[in-house]
């Protein structure tokens, strides 16, 4: 499935970059970019996919440069939403189970783009979705909330439609991913509508 590259870079990476073009230094966008860079590096190490590490280092350099240019102050700690944190933890466990066979795949039909294997990058997608959901639990922001929900829902729907493709969650897993995305989005919106509390 092409969604490993598409969702990770088009949604999880590009969305914060677009936000940073309009609001340089916005902290939550920088944090999302850092998490995606770390997920790409983790996937590369996980699957011994050394070319992917170059991609991850490029993201690290991008995030570091934008961090330096923006010089955004860290927002006050607002506490962690327990429901969203629980959903992020569930997603991380699912990402590890889903990503392990992909990261370690040695199939001869492996897809390569620009020297980088799709399979460890697909594993990075799961890690990034879970990490960005965790960011949504810690920050009052729709950017990580809907970035994670959109990616999970899209991957889930694609898995239901194409259950036999490599990288698919299957029909049951795809339905679970869509359900998780809906619960994440609704729970996050409810949190955003509550008045902020200081701790």
GICORGI-V490789 format. One record per run of one state. SS is the DSSP state (~ for helix, > for strand, _ for the rest). FROM is the first residue (numbers start at 0). LEN is the number of residues. If there is no record, write none. Layout:
SS;FROM;LEN
SS;FROM;LEN
//
This chain:
_;0;2
~;2;20
_;22;4
~;26;20
_;46;3
~;49;21
_;70;11
~;81;22
_;103;8
>;111;2
_;113;2
>;115;2
~;117;21
_;138;3
~;141;20
_;161;8
~;169;24
_;193;6
//
